[in-house]
Amino acid sequence: MDECQKEKNLTHCNCSYDPCSRKGVCCECLQYHWRMEELPACLFPDEAERTYDRSLRNFIAIYQDKV
């Protein structure tokens, strides 16, 4: 990837944490959350994202019955 497409990425970003410096910079966001054993907001439905529980356990609980 030659350059970050931050403005384009922001159109798909549902992160509700306003002071986040990684919004729209997906590569940094993913690395940050993965280090915390979490997933980024964009992988969660809006109502779940607003809880700020981005844990793998929460992700699995949300999607386990949808497969």
N, C-alpha and C positions, 0 to 999 in steps of 0.2 A: 504494500500500500504506500503510495507516494506521499500522500498528505491526508490529514484527517478532514472528513467532511462534516464538521461539527454542526453547521446550520442544518444540513439535511438530516443528520442524526437526531437533532432536537425535535424534529417533526414526529418522531416515533418514540421519544423518550417520555415515559410516564412517571419518572421519579418525582415524588412530591416533596423531597427534602430540598428546600429552596437554597440554602447556602452551599450546596454541593459544588465543588470546583471541577468535578469530573463530568457534569452533565454534557452530553453530546460528544464526549471523548470516550467512545466505547472501549477502546483498548485499555485505557487507564481504569475505567470503571470496572471492567471484568477482572483485571489483575487485582485491584483493591479488594473487591468482594470475595474473590477466590482465596486470597490470603486470609480472610476472615472466616473461611469455610461457609460462605454465603453465595448467593446468586444475585445478579443485578435486578433492579426494579422491572425492567422490560420483560422479564420472564414470568412475572406475576400478574394476575388480573388486578385491575385498579383497586378494588375494595381490599384485597389482600396486601397490596403494595403499601397502602396508607397505614398499615399497622407497623411498618418498618421491620417486620419479622421476615428477613430474607434468608432464613436458614434453609439448609438442604432438607431438614426434617419437615418444615412447613411446606416447601415446594412439593415434596413427595405426598404429603397429606392432601394437598389441594388436587393433585393430578392423578393419584393412584387409581381412582375409579373412572377416569375419563379415557382410559386406553382401551 
